[in-house]
Amino acid sequence: MSGRECCENPPALSSSSGNGCVLQLGSFNTYISGPSTSKLAILLVSDVYGYEAPNLRKLADKVAAAGYYVVAPDFFYGDPYTMEKTLSIWIQSHGTAKGFEDAKQVVAALKDKGISAIGAAGFCWGAKVVTELSKSDYIQAAVLLHPSLVKVDDFKEVKAPIAILAAEIDKISPPELIKQFEEILSSKPEVDKFVKFFPGVKHGWTVRYNVENKEAVQHAEEAHRDMLDWLTKYVK
């Protein structure tokens, strides 16, 4: 997690980005998009840059357009990582164990609203949080996008259908590690899985792409389609 890849191409955070709005969900400021009447929710757990990243909110809006109630909470309590900070110090106050506990509160708040099925997608830091959620009945489907901090043993406990979208160029979760994840999942026929490698892309490509770069946008959008396809298969 201390590698540069986790921090490359930082977004220009914007509290006003996206078509949705920021509301309280549980005790968290949360970017929310989609019909409030929907009984199906998707939880997006951000990378270290947090819930004000415009590309993350754009993706939330895209998922919401499919009819989902999409929530992206501020699990960093107004203190996302920035390039001025030292990641190894920042992460001490923003660990994924706390993120998992916070995510459970959000899941509970969604169920209190009458949500009947929840899917979750996690990016980098957020992928570890979603992996933890997938070990129990908190969610009906999980998607990990260029995961960080996830270990091989985590997949021995996974229960929810899980998709892993991985970069070819990724020192944090290199292809050989992702293949070990896949091997563990293959030994669990009761857990449906989907693992895909994206050639030529780097860690973070799904949310930290340059919107002016047509090829980068296309690579990101392919991953977004795969993510949504997996979620719609199980969150219904």
Phi, psi and chi 1 to 4 in degrees:
 res  aa     phi    psi   chi1   chi2   chi3   chi4
   1 MET       -  -19.4 -175.7   78.5 -176.2      -
   2 SER   -81.1   -4.9   59.3      -      -      -
   3 GLY   -70.9  159.9      -      -      -      -
   4 ARG   -63.0  -28.7  -75.4 -172.6  -53.0  117.5
   5 GLU   -58.1  -32.3  -75.6 -178.2  -45.6      -
   6 CYS   -67.3  -17.0 -109.5      -      -      -
   7 CYS  -118.8   -5.3  -50.4      -      -      -
   8 GLU   -65.5  152.9  -73.8 -179.7  -13.6      -
   9 ASN    52.7   57.5  -55.1  -42.3      -      -
  10 PRO   -63.8  140.8   24.2  -34.4      -      -
  11 PRO   -77.3  156.4   29.6  -34.8      -      -
  12 ALA   -86.1   99.4      -      -      -      -
  13 LEU   -63.4  141.6  -59.0 -178.6      -      -
  14 SER  -143.8  117.6  171.6      -      -      -
  15 SER   -70.2  -16.0   60.5      -      -      -
  16 SER  -104.0    4.2   61.3      -      -      -
  17 SER   -72.3  157.1   58.7      -      -      -
  18 GLY    90.8  163.5      -      -      -      -
  19 ASN   -91.2  -10.2  -62.9  -33.5      -      -
  20 GLY   -88.2 -152.9      -      -      -      -
  21 CYS  -146.4  164.4   59.3      -      -      -
  22 VAL  -102.5  122.1  174.3      -      -      -
  23 LEU  -132.9  167.3  -60.5  170.3      -      -
  24 GLN   -81.5  129.7  -74.3  -74.4  119.4      -
  25 LEU  -128.9  114.4 -177.8   62.6      -      -
  26 GLY    64.1 -126.5      -      -      -      -
  27 SER  -108.4   19.4   57.7      -      -      -
  28 PHE  -115.6  136.1  -58.7   94.6      -      -
  29 ASN   -63.4  129.9  -72.0  -27.2      -      -
  30 THR  -139.7  130.7  -56.9      -      -      -
  31 TYR   -77.3  124.6  178.9   75.4      -      -
  32 ILE  -125.0  133.4  -64.1  175.8      -      -
  33 SER  -140.4  146.4 -171.8      -      -      -
  34 GLY   106.9  172.9      -      -      -      -
  35 PRO   -69.5  125.2   23.7  -32.3      -      -
  36 SER   -68.5  -14.0   59.7      -      -      -
  37 THR   -87.1   -8.7   53.9      -      -      -
  38 SER   -65.7  143.6  177.6      -      -      -
  39 LYS   -96.1    3.3  -61.5  -62.9 -176.8 -175.0
  40 LEU  -118.6  127.7  -52.7  174.8      -      -
  41 ALA  -124.2  148.9      -      -      -      -
  42 ILE  -122.7  125.6  -56.7  -62.2      -      -
  43 LEU   -98.4  122.2  166.7   62.8      -      -
  44 LEU  -103.9  124.1  -60.1 -175.2      -      -
  45 VAL  -109.8  116.5 -172.7      -      -      -
  46 SER   -71.4  172.1   74.1      -      -      -
  47 ASP   -80.0 -168.3   62.7   12.7      -      -
  48 VAL   -65.5  -15.2  -64.6      -      -      -
  49 TYR   -84.0   -8.4  -70.0  106.2      -      -
  50 GLY    85.4 -171.7      -      -      -      -
  51 TYR   -86.2   -1.8   84.9  132.0      -      -
  52 GLU   -96.8    8.3  -69.1 -174.7  -12.7      -
  53 ALA   -70.4  121.7      -      -      -      -
  54 PRO   -57.9  -38.9  -28.7   37.7      -      -
  55 ASN   -66.7  -33.9  -75.4   -8.9      -      -
  56 LEU   -65.6  -44.2  179.4   74.5      -      -
  57 ARG   -67.4  -35.3  -68.7 -170.6  174.1 -171.7
  58 LYS   -62.5  -39.7 -173.4 -174.4  -60.7 -177.3
  59 LEU   -67.7  -39.7  178.5   53.9      -      -
  60 ALA   -58.2  -42.5      -      -      -      -
  61 ASP   -64.9  -37.2  -66.4  -19.4      -      -
  62 LYS   -64.9  -43.4 -172.9 -175.6  -60.3 -175.1
  63 VAL   -67.3  -38.4  175.9      -      -      -
  64 ALA   -62.0  -33.1      -      -      -      -
  65 ALA   -64.5  -17.6      -      -      -      -
  66 ALA   -85.9    3.1      -      -      -      -
  67 GLY   103.9    5.3      -      -      -      -
  68 TYR   -92.1  152.8  -69.8  103.5      -      -
  69 TYR   -89.9  107.9 -174.9   71.2      -      -
  70 VAL  -106.1  132.0 -176.3      -      -      -
  71 VAL  -128.2  135.0  -59.9      -      -      -
  72 ALA  -129.5   93.8      -      -      -      -
  73 PRO   -76.6  158.1  -12.4   28.3      -      -
  74 ASP   -89.3   87.6  176.8   16.5      -      -
  75 PHE   -80.3    1.0  -72.2  140.7      -      -
  76 PHE  -106.2    7.1  -58.0  137.3      -      -
  77 TYR    53.8   45.0  -61.2   85.9      -      -
  78 GLY    76.9   10.9      -      -      -      -
  79 ASP  -130.0   62.7 -178.0   37.9      -      -
  80 PRO   -68.8  163.7   29.1  -36.9      -      -
  81 TYR   -67.0  141.6  175.5   75.7      -      -
  82 THR  -132.9  162.2   61.5      -      -      -
  83 MET   -65.0  -17.5  -63.5  -62.6  -77.0      -
  84 GLU   -77.1  -14.0  -65.0   76.7   34.8      -
  85 LYS   -95.2  158.5  -60.7  171.2 -176.5  174.2
  86 THR   -91.6  117.0  -57.8      -      -      -
  87 LEU   -57.8  -41.7 -177.4   61.5      -      -
  88 SER   -65.2  -25.9   58.9      -      -      -
  89 ILE   -85.1  -44.7  -65.1  173.9      -      -
  90 TRP   -57.3  -41.8  176.7   87.7      -      -
  91 ILE   -66.9  -21.6 -160.5   74.2      -      -
  92 GLN   -63.5  -29.8  -67.9  174.3   21.8      -
  93 SER   -96.2   -5.7  -58.4      -      -      -
  94 HIS  -136.5   53.3  -56.6  -70.9      -      -
  95 GLY   -75.9  160.8      -      -      -      -
  96 THR   -72.9  -22.3   52.5      -      -      -
  97 ALA   -64.1  -43.6      -      -      -      -
  98 LYS   -66.0  -39.0  179.3   67.6  165.7   65.0
  99 GLY   -59.2  -39.4      -      -      -      -
 100 PHE   -64.8  -44.8  172.1   47.5      -      -
 101 GLU   -61.1  -41.2  -66.0  -57.0  -44.9      -
 102 ASP   -65.9  -40.2  -69.4  -15.1      -      -
 103 ALA   -63.8  -35.6      -      -      -      -
 104 LYS   -62.4  -36.1  -72.7 -167.0  -70.8 -174.7
 105 GLN   -64.3  -40.0  -69.4 -175.1   42.7      -
 106 VAL   -65.9  -42.9  168.7      -      -      -
 107 VAL   -59.2  -43.3  167.6      -      -      -
 108 ALA   -63.1  -40.4      -      -      -      -
 109 ALA   -65.4  -37.4      -      -      -      -
 110 LEU   -65.4  -42.7  -71.9  169.6      -      -
 111 LYS   -66.0  -33.7  -69.9 -179.1  176.9  178.5
 112 ASP   -65.1  -24.9  -74.6  -14.7      -      -
 113 LYS   -83.5   -1.3  -73.7  176.2   60.3   66.4
 114 GLY    95.0   10.3      -      -      -      -
 115 ILE   -67.2  133.1  -64.0  -66.6      -      -
 116 SER  -101.6  -21.0   59.5      -      -      -
 117 ALA  -148.2  140.5      -      -      -      -
 118 ILE  -132.7  132.5  -58.1  169.4      -      -
 119 GLY  -113.3  158.8      -      -      -      -
 120 ALA  -140.4  141.3      -      -      -      -
 121 ALA  -128.8  134.0      -      -      -      -
 122 GLY  -126.0  141.0      -      -      -      -
 123 PHE  -114.9  121.1  -52.7   82.1      -      -
 124 CYS    56.6 -111.6 -173.1      -      -      -
 125 TRP   -51.6  -45.1  179.7   95.9      -      -
 126 GLY   -65.2  -23.0      -      -      -      -
 127 ALA   -65.3  -34.0      -      -      -      -
 128 LYS   -66.4  -41.2  173.0   63.2  172.1  175.3
 129 VAL   -61.1  -44.6  174.0      -      -      -
 130 VAL   -67.2  -36.1  170.1      -      -      -
 131 THR   -59.3  -42.6  -58.8      -      -      -
 132 GLU   -63.3  -41.7  -66.5  -59.5  -42.2      -
 133 LEU   -61.0  -33.1  -70.7  172.2      -      -
 134 SER   -74.8   -7.7   74.4      -      -      -
 135 LYS   -82.5   -7.5  -65.9  177.0 -177.6  179.6
 136 SER  -135.2 -160.8 -169.5      -      -      -
 137 ASP   -98.0   24.8   59.5   -4.3      -      -
 138 TYR   -66.4  -36.5  -63.5  111.2      -      -
 139 ILE  -131.7  160.2   56.0  175.8      -      -
 140 GLN   -97.0  -15.3  -81.0   60.6   61.6      -
 141 ALA  -161.4  151.2      -      -      -      -
 142 ALA  -133.0  145.3      -      -      -      -
 143 VAL  -131.7  128.5 -176.9      -      -      -
 144 LEU  -109.5  124.3  -46.0 -177.7      -      -
 145 LEU  -115.9  121.8  -57.8   97.9      -      -
 146 HIS    35.3   67.7   37.7   87.1      -      -
 147 PRO   -67.4  150.3   24.2  -33.9      -      -
 148 SER  -124.2  154.0  -67.9      -      -      -
 149 LEU    69.5    0.9  -56.3  167.5      -      -
 150 VAL   -86.0  136.6 -177.0      -      -      -
 151 LYS  -110.9  158.7  -56.9  -72.2 -169.1  -78.1
 152 VAL   -56.1  -43.8  171.7      -      -      -
 153 ASP   -63.6  -23.5  -76.7  -11.3      -      -
 154 ASP   -56.4  -36.6  -76.6  -39.0      -      -
 155 PHE   -76.0  -12.3  -68.5   93.0      -      -
 156 LYS   -69.3  -20.7  -64.3  176.5 -178.9  177.9
 157 GLU  -105.3   -5.9  -59.3  177.7   57.2      -
 158 VAL   -65.2  135.5  165.8      -      -      -
 159 LYS  -118.7  -29.9  -65.5 -179.7  179.3  178.3
 160 ALA   -82.4  149.3      -      -      -      -
 161 PRO   -53.9  133.8  -24.0   34.0      -      -
 162 ILE  -136.5  136.6 -168.9  165.2      -      -
 163 ALA  -116.7  141.4      -      -      -      -
 164 ILE  -123.6  120.0  -54.0  173.0      -      -
 165 LEU  -109.6  114.6  -53.8 -178.7      -      -
 166 ALA  -122.5  148.9      -      -      -      -
 167 ALA   -89.1  146.8      -      -      -      -
 168 GLU   -67.7  -35.8  176.8 -172.4   26.3      -
 169 ILE  -107.9   95.7  -53.6  162.5      -      -
 170 ASP  -156.5  106.3 -166.9  -27.9      -      -
 171 LYS   -78.5  -20.2  -66.4  177.3 -177.9  176.1
 172 ILE   -78.2  -48.4  -64.3  165.5      -      -
 173 SER  -129.2   78.1  -69.3      -      -      -
 174 PRO   -66.8  161.4   24.0  -32.5      -      -
 175 PRO   -52.4  -35.6  -30.1   36.5      -      -
 176 GLU   -66.8  -31.4   52.7  -92.5   29.1      -
 177 LEU   -73.0  -43.0  178.8   60.4      -      -
 178 ILE   -59.4  -37.9  -60.5  -65.5      -      -
 179 LYS   -65.2  -32.5  -72.5  174.1 -177.5  174.4
 180 GLN   -67.6  -39.5  -69.5 -178.7   54.6      -
 181 PHE   -57.2  -45.9  -63.2  166.6      -      -
 182 GLU   -62.8  -39.1 -174.1  174.7   19.0      -
 183 GLU   -62.1  -43.1  -73.4  175.5    9.8      -
 184 ILE   -62.4  -45.3  -64.4  -67.0      -      -
 185 LEU   -64.5  -33.9  -69.1  169.9      -      -
 186 SER   -66.3  -22.5  -66.0      -      -      -
 187 SER   -84.4    0.7   70.3      -      -      -
 188 LYS  -121.3   78.9  -63.9  164.9   63.5   74.9
 189 PRO   -62.4  -17.9   20.8  -31.9      -      -
 190 GLU   -76.7  -10.6   72.5  -80.8    8.4      -
 191 VAL  -110.0  115.0  176.1      -      -      -
 192 ASP   -71.6  142.1 -162.8    8.6      -      -
 193 LYS  -139.8  158.6   71.6  176.3 -170.6  -49.3
 194 PHE  -145.9  120.8  174.6   73.9      -      -
 195 VAL  -124.9  128.9  179.2      -      -      -
 196 LYS  -139.1  133.7 -179.0  174.3  177.1  178.6
 197 PHE  -102.1  136.6  -67.0   93.5      -      -
 198 PHE  -106.2  110.5  -73.0   72.8      -      -
 199 PRO   -68.9  142.0   23.5  -32.3      -      -
 200 GLY    78.7    2.6      -      -      -      -
 201 VAL  -109.5  160.3  -58.5      -      -      -
 202 LYS  -109.0  161.9  -65.1 -177.1  177.6 -178.2
 203 HIS   -46.9  132.0 -178.7   90.9      -      -
 204 GLY    92.1    2.1      -      -      -      -
 205 TRP   -64.4  -20.5   92.8   95.9      -      -
 206 THR   -80.7  -21.3   67.6      -      -      -
 207 VAL  -130.5  -12.7  -75.6      -      -      -
 208 ARG  -115.1   37.9  -62.9 -149.7  -62.3  -87.6
 209 TYR   -86.4  158.4   57.3   90.6      -      -
 210 ASN   -85.3  117.1  179.6   -6.7      -      -
 211 VAL   -65.0  -16.0  -65.1      -      -      -
 212 GLU   -87.2   -9.8  -56.6  -62.8  -32.5      -
 213 ASN   -97.4  106.7 -176.4  -38.2      -      -
 214 LYS   -59.9  -42.0 -175.7  177.0  179.2 -179.2
 215 GLU   -66.3  -41.4 -174.3  176.8    8.0      -
 216 ALA   -63.3  -39.7      -      -      -      -
 217 VAL   -63.4  -42.8  170.3      -      -      -
 218 GLN   -62.4  -42.3  -71.3  174.5  -19.8      -
 219 HIS   -62.8  -42.8  -73.8  -48.0      -      -
 220 ALA   -64.8  -43.3      -      -      -      -
 221 GLU   -66.6  -32.3  -71.7 -178.6  -17.0      -
 222 GLU   -62.7  -43.6 -179.8 -177.0   -9.4      -
 223 ALA   -65.5  -38.7      -      -      -      -
 224 HIS   -61.6  -41.3  -61.2  164.3      -      -
 225 ARG   -63.6  -43.5  -73.9 -168.0  -64.3  -88.3
 226 ASP   -62.5  -41.2  -71.0  -23.8      -      -
 227 MET   -60.3  -48.9 -179.0 -168.2   87.9      -
 228 LEU   -67.1  -37.7 -175.2   56.0      -      -
 229 ASP   -60.0  -42.4  -74.8  -12.3      -      -
 230 TRP   -66.8  -43.5 -172.7 -103.9      -      -
 231 LEU   -66.0  -41.1  -67.4  170.5      -      -
 232 THR   -69.2  -23.4   54.0      -      -      -
 233 LYS   -66.6  -31.6 -178.0  177.9  179.6 -179.5
 234 TYR  -118.7  -21.7  -69.6  102.2      -      -
 235 VAL  -100.1   91.7 -174.3      -      -      -
 236 LYS  -156.1      -   55.7 -171.2  179.5 -178.8
